[in-house]
């Protein structure tokens, strides 16, 4: 894994990349949001303090999914009226990347659908209960969520710092498959994945909780 | 190396004071907690913001003491969970009112679990991230998941009637949800619908003693009353095995029967044709003597008569030629037939259980009706014949255990389904036992 080093254009602190394809990162020291250009890093914004958060995952947490090791290198924090969730950006040991969602300790792994689905995605969020078939699996829309972008941390595969409101449609199948349609892009982007149990991911380097042993 | 500035690797529990009464409120669920109930004044507080806004104040009078206290920790499938929330949920439909208790279990790494308790019956419940399929089984609604079919049991509108502790959602007293239960004992699939959003969960039946053990609670759990929807039947799987045992015992019995048949000599020692020639016949006659082999074994004396819509009555005496010992008996052979079918048989015989060996002869006195035609009949004697009556009795006795198990299993299931929306019409509305 290449870790090209650069300096934060805002405070001069060293900035390391764990993943060569990262487009954006945050400076650990001054909270600047930094976007990679061909030459150097450019400051495009600043993150506020992260909200109080009880995810057991943190940047640097390692795990295994389907015999492939991964490390957590960044995240997007979303908040909606019923709470919030984390989309952890993970990079696998074959240098591919993906997402690990943690919503109140319910975990889903996902990737952008490749190739994009033949069936046109609905341009506006569908109704709950609507069904779609991707890769011969039937998915049913279980929830439509309007979420606020609450913060970013670490390395991301795209520039993400100025979007405030996002619509998401979550879908599930009978056998534990998981899908999200992300309406922050136009046309919307489909992510496909699976619901996973904590024990199945064999985590290391998790956060600790007062009064608990992991 | 980790970004420790904004996301501390050690997450600390926080404690705040109730804006209504000032009492301290400790949060056990860290930032997952979105609402908490003040333990002192029972106000429901919004815990998602730093300043704990009051969502609902407590108007009721009665306080409920959960059977498992908040903060208790128990071990389930090797992981420790802490009770952080408790709600009583009740159902009012017509004159029917009942309630059950729900405990929210928290572990900082694993998904939330629930414990439910109704009249001493416990379920350990986890939320599913998959969607069971609607199905039909035996003409009624069902749900399918992982290749198993869960039978629809009941549906109800449940209201949260009491709440303490904390929850990862905005809880309120009076919250209602539409609940549907599908059973496959010891499992229960439940669909809970609020605002059109359906959450599926899977419960597993646990006896109270296991719950007490998991939490190391003092004393003993409340006795379970009645039969719960997904309570495993004590006869589950036993009906099939009882019938399998029955089948094998029958095979054994049949083998025994074959061996038994082979051990019998079953030898014919006498056979002779006679003709009954109407009233001109002799009243009685004796047969030639015949040799009966040694030992005290049975002896069959039989008759075959060519009667046609008629009868012949045969009075026998079996006489030992050497000792004069006599066995007296009689048999009737009658055979009738018409367009409706037949009655009787042209054959009849008698088995004398124990006849010593020796030389014997028969004294026979035949009798027929006054107008009977001349009729041919045959007499035979067999030594040591197999008797199958005991086998039939044994086969019948073998039937008792599986039949009894089947009956008990059906009775258990009938009591289970009595509580269901799908209870048989006959027993619905009646008093329960």
Interface residues (C-beta under 8 A of the other chain):
Chain A: X16 X26 X28 X29 X31 X47 X49 X50 X51 X52 X53 X54 X56 X58 X59 X60 X82 X83 X104 X105 X106 X107 X108 X128 X140 X142 X143 X153 X154 X172 X173 X174 X175 X176 X178 X195 X197 X198 X199 X203 X205 X206 X207 X208 X209 X210 X211 X212 X214
Chain B: X1 X2 X3 X5 X6 X7 X8 X9 X10 X11 X12 X13 X14 X29 X30 X31 X32 X34 X48 X80 X107 X108 X109 X110 X111 X112 X127 X129 X130 X131 X132 X133 X144 X145 X146 X168 X169 X170 X196 X197 X198
